[in-house]
Amino acid sequence: MDLVSEALKTASPYARHLGIFNPHRLQLSASIIGCGAIGSFVSIGLAKMGVVDQMLFDMDQVEIENLPVQLHSREHLGLNKAEATKAMIALLAPEGDSKVSAFGKWEGQSLKSDIVVAAVDDLEVRKAIWEGVRYDSAVKILLDARIGGQMAKCYAISPTSPEDIKLYDKTFPKGDMKGADLPCTERGVLDVSMFTSAVLINQMRRYIVSHEKESYLAFNFSGPMKNIM
């Protein structure tokens, strides 16, 4: 059966990209830890592509200063970010939010999803997420973006790949893991959030479909667009 016939038969809302990424066949699940400048875009992007089975975690509320760099709206001010992201999925995704669960703080719950997104500010929490999925064959890919102002580092890690494990382990320094504190007016901007989130989704899609990806990419958005890894 060709893709056009399949789309007509199933009345798939994803008919435009079934030949590139077929969510009906893949049946993927995702856990998103952190629903801010990266997690909100990635979560909603995945839902729009057909990854409808999602667990969302975030302990924070949507504040007015979040709106310029996160995919939340004014009506979500004061709402938990995971709940706000779920509400946006209900509004924007073809299949709504019936398979989306929203939680508060991630407290070490098991992450057995196909896709795990570490979109948190705290390196200690990132390390805990990594310790929970490292060597776990149930997790196909771990996505992590680390943004500082106009700089972004993107990781697409296979938890069972020796090369990826070695690479990602090195991103957690021994001792104090507190990062550099940027001026409050230089911590984020929309184009960096959107581009970086799109890179993570691209890495996921390519890896799931063709087992190809770049484990590490880095970008400096203050100058000409290029990978600086």
C-alpha positions as CSV (number, residue, x, y, z in Angstrom):
1,M,0.0,0.0,0.0
2,D,1.5,3.4,-1.0
3,L,1.6,6.3,1.5
4,V,-1.2,8.2,-0.2
5,S,-3.6,5.3,0.0
6,E,-2.6,4.7,3.6
7,A,-3.2,8.3,4.5
8,L,-6.6,8.2,2.8
9,K,-7.6,5.0,4.5
10,T,-6.6,6.1,8.0
11,A,-7.6,9.8,7.5
12,S,-4.2,10.6,9.1
13,P,-3.6,14.2,10.1
14,Y,0.1,13.5,9.4
15,A,-0.4,12.8,5.7
16,R,2.1,15.5,4.7
17,H,5.0,13.8,6.5
18,L,4.2,10.1,6.6
19,G,7.0,9.4,4.1
20,I,9.5,11.2,6.3
21,F,8.2,10.3,9.8
22,N,5.3,7.9,10.2
23,P,4.0,8.1,13.9
24,H,1.4,5.4,13.3
25,R,4.1,2.8,12.6
26,L,6.6,4.1,15.2
27,Q,4.2,4.5,18.2
28,L,6.8,6.5,20.2
29,S,6.6,7.9,23.7
30,A,8.4,10.8,25.3
31,S,9.4,12.1,28.7
32,I,10.1,15.8,28.9
33,I,11.8,17.0,32.1
34,G,11.5,20.8,32.1
35,C,8.9,22.6,30.1
36,G,10.6,26.0,29.6
37,A,12.6,27.5,26.7
38,I,13.5,24.1,25.3
39,G,11.0,21.6,26.7
40,S,7.9,23.6,25.7
41,F,9.0,23.8,22.1
42,V,10.2,20.2,21.9
43,S,7.1,18.8,23.6
44,I,4.7,20.6,21.4
45,G,6.8,19.9,18.3
46,L,6.8,16.2,19.0
47,A,3.0,16.2,19.6
48,K,2.5,17.9,16.3
49,M,4.6,15.2,14.6
50,G,2.5,12.5,16.2
51,V,4.4,11.6,19.3
52,V,1.3,11.9,21.4
53,D,2.2,9.7,24.4
54,Q,4.1,12.1,26.7
55,M,4.9,12.6,30.3
56,L,5.7,16.3,31.2
57,F,7.6,17.4,34.3
58,D,8.2,20.9,35.7
59,M,8.0,22.4,39.1
60,D,7.8,26.0,38.1
61,Q,5.0,28.4,37.2
62,V,4.7,30.4,34.0
63,E,5.9,34.0,34.7
64,I,5.6,37.1,32.5
65,E,9.4,37.0,31.7
66,N,9.0,33.5,30.4
67,L,6.6,34.5,27.5
68,P,9.2,36.0,25.2
69,V,11.4,32.8,25.1
70,Q,8.9,29.9,25.9
71,L,5.9,28.5,24.0
72,H,3.4,29.6,26.7
73,S,0.7,32.3,26.4
74,R,-0.7,35.0,28.7
75,E,-3.6,32.9,29.7
76,H,-1.1,30.4,31.3
77,L,0.4,33.0,33.7
78,G,0.6,31.4,37.1
79,L,-0.1,27.9,35.8
80,N,2.4,25.1,36.3
81,K,4.6,24.9,33.2
82,A,3.9,21.2,32.6
83,E,0.2,21.9,32.8
84,A,0.6,24.9,30.5
85,T,2.4,22.8,27.9
86,K,-0.3,20.1,28.1
87,A,-2.9,22.8,27.5
88,M,-0.9,24.1,24.5
89,I,-0.7,20.5,23.1
90,A,-4.5,20.3,23.4
91,L,-4.8,23.5,21.4
92,L,-2.1,22.9,18.7
93,A,-1.6,19.2,18.2
94,P,-3.7,17.2,15.7
95,E,-4.7,14.6,18.3
96,G,-4.9,16.8,21.3
97,D,-3.6,15.9,24.8
98,S,-5.5,12.8,25.8
99,K,-2.3,10.8,26.1
100,V,-0.3,13.6,27.8
101,S,0.3,13.5,31.6
102,A,1.5,16.6,33.4
103,F,3.4,16.4,36.7
104,G,5.3,18.8,39.0
105,K,9.0,18.3,39.9
106,W,10.7,15.2,38.5
107,E,11.7,13.2,41.6
108,G,13.5,10.3,40.1
109,Q,10.5,8.5,38.5
110,S,11.4,5.8,36.0
111,L,11.9,7.1,32.5
112,K,11.1,4.2,30.1
113,S,10.0,6.4,27.2
114,D,11.5,6.0,23.8
115,I,12.6,9.7,23.9
116,V,13.8,11.4,27.0
117,V,14.4,15.2,27.0
118,A,16.6,16.7,29.7
119,A,15.5,20.4,29.5
120,V,16.4,21.6,32.9
121,D,18.6,24.4,34.2
122,D,20.3,22.3,37.0
123,L,23.3,20.2,36.0
124,E,22.7,18.0,39.0
125,V,19.2,17.1,37.8
126,R,20.6,16.4,34.3
127,K,23.1,14.1,35.9
128,A,20.3,12.3,37.8
129,I,18.3,11.9,34.6
130,W,21.4,10.5,32.9
131,E,22.1,8.0,35.7
132,G,18.5,6.9,35.3
133,V,18.7,6.1,31.6
134,R,22.4,5.2,31.0
135,Y,22.6,1.7,29.6
136,D,18.8,1.4,29.3
137,S,17.9,-0.1,26.0
138,A,14.2,0.9,26.5
139,V,15.3,4.5,25.9
140,K,16.1,5.1,22.3
141,I,17.5,8.6,22.6
142,L,18.3,11.2,25.2
143,L,18.1,14.8,24.0
144,D,19.8,17.6,25.9
145,A,20.3,21.3,25.0
146,R,22.4,23.6,27.2
147,I,21.8,27.3,26.4
148,G,23.7,30.3,27.8
149,G,22.7,33.6,26.2
150,Q,23.5,33.2,22.5
151,M,25.4,29.9,22.9
152,A,23.9,26.5,22.6
153,K,25.2,22.9,22.9
154,C,23.0,20.1,21.6
155,Y,23.4,16.5,22.6
156,A,21.6,13.5,21.0
157,I,22.7,10.5,23.0
158,S,22.1,6.8,22.6
159,P,22.1,5.4,26.2
160,T,23.6,2.1,25.0
161,S,26.3,3.5,22.7
162,P,29.8,3.3,24.3
163,E,30.9,6.3,22.3
164,D,27.9,8.4,23.3
165,I,28.2,7.3,26.9
166,K,31.9,8.4,27.0
167,L,31.1,11.7,25.4
168,Y,28.1,12.6,27.6
169,D,29.8,11.4,30.8
170,K,32.5,14.1,30.2
171,T,29.9,16.9,30.3
172,F,29.5,16.3,34.1
173,P,32.5,17.7,35.9
174,K,33.5,16.4,39.3
175,G,32.9,18.6,42.2
176,D,30.8,21.8,42.0
177,M,28.6,21.6,38.9
178,K,27.1,25.1,39.1
179,G,27.4,26.9,35.8
180,A,28.4,30.4,35.0
181,D,25.7,33.0,35.9
182,L,24.9,35.3,33.0
183,P,23.5,38.8,33.4
184,C,19.7,38.6,33.9
185,T,19.1,40.5,30.6
186,E,21.3,38.0,28.5
187,R,20.0,34.6,29.6
188,G,17.8,33.8,26.6
189,V,16.3,34.9,23.3
190,L,13.6,33.4,21.2
191,D,15.6,32.5,18.0
192,V,18.1,30.5,20.1
193,S,15.3,28.6,21.9
194,M,13.4,27.8,18.7
195,F,16.5,26.9,16.6
196,T,18.0,24.7,19.3
197,S,14.7,22.9,19.9
198,A,14.3,22.3,16.2
199,V,17.9,20.8,16.1
200,L,16.9,18.4,18.9
201,I,13.8,17.3,17.1
202,N,15.7,16.8,13.9
203,Q,18.3,14.7,15.7
204,M,15.5,12.5,17.2
205,R,13.7,12.1,13.8
206,R,16.8,11.1,11.9
207,Y,18.0,8.7,14.6
208,I,14.6,7.0,14.9
209,V,14.1,6.7,11.2
210,S,17.6,6.0,9.8
211,H,19.8,5.6,12.9
212,E,21.8,8.7,11.9
213,K,22.5,11.7,14.1
214,E,25.3,14.0,15.4
215,S,25.9,13.2,19.1
216,Y,27.1,16.8,19.8
217,L,26.5,20.1,18.0
218,A,27.3,23.6,19.2
219,F,26.2,27.0,17.9
220,N,27.1,30.6,18.5
221,F,24.1,32.7,17.5
222,S,25.9,36.1,17.9
223,G,27.5,35.7,14.5
224,P,27.2,33.8,11.2
225,M,25.2,30.6,11.6
226,K,27.5,27.6,11.7
227,N,28.3,24.6,13.8
228,I,31.2,25.4,16.1
229,M,31.7,21.9,17.6
